[in-house]
Amino acid sequence: FSDPFLNRRRASDFIQSDSRLRGITQERMRERSKAHYEHQRELCEDYYPCEMYAFRHGYPAAYKHYFGGRRRTK
């Protein structure tokens, strides 16, 4: 490489895009568009009593028990 100035085609051939970066970007996009049940499960996993309830009754029942419905105040 004696010439410090390259045309665009040569520069593109010389520097390749990182395929790992493309994978990370796709992973972040998937994180933003999680399924409804997956979001509920993560909320339940972060709250210890809900997680323990889920081990016995399943995550949908645990989420409904701890977070489902509106809480009424008397």
Sequence and secondary structure as in RCSB ss.txt:
>XXXX:A:sequence
FSDPFLNRRRASDFIQSDSRLRGITQERMRERSKAHYEHQRELCEDYYPCEMYAFRHGYPAAYKHYFGGRRRTK
>XXXX:A:secstr
   S   HHHHHHHS   HHHHHHHHHHHHHHT  HHHHHHHHHHHSHHHHHHHHHH HHHHHHHHTSS     
